[in-house]
Amino acid sequence: MAQSNTAQLQRSTGLSFKPLYAIRDFFALLSAAWAEAKMMEQKSYKNTANW
């Protein structure tokens, strides 16, 4: 009986981490997009300075 309870507990904790991974991936994607936008902004400033 105790073994089935521990297996159920491990299964439920494994599922509870999935939203945390999704949130982490979302913020990683957001920061990467922000960095790319910042880089493109710097490039556009260089292009407009040449005109």
N, C-alpha and C positions, 0 to 999 in steps of 0.2 A: 504494500500500500504506500509506503513512504517513497519507494522508487517511482511510482507513477506520479506522485505529487511533484517530485523534483524534476521529472521530465517535463511536466506541464509548465512548471515555473520557468525552466530554461527556454521552452518554446515561446512563452509569452514575452520574456525579456528580449529574445531575439527579434521579435516582431516590433517591439517598441522602439528599437534603434533606427528603423527604416525612415521614419519622418525626420529624425535628426540628421541622417545622411542626406536626405533630400534638401533640407534647409542649408546644410553645409555646402552642397553642390550648387544650390541657387546663389548663395553669396559668393562663391568662387566664380561662377559665371558672371555675376553682376560686377565684381571687381575687375575681371578680365575685360569685360565690355567697356567699363569706365576707363581703364588704362588705354585701350585701343582708341577710344574717342578722344582722350587727352592727346595721344600721339598724333591723330589726324588733325586735331585742332592746331597743334604746333606746326604741322606741315602746311596747313592752310595759311598760317601767319607768315611763314617763309615765302609762300607763293605770292601772297598779296604784297609783300614788301618788295618783291622783284618787279612788280608792275609799276 
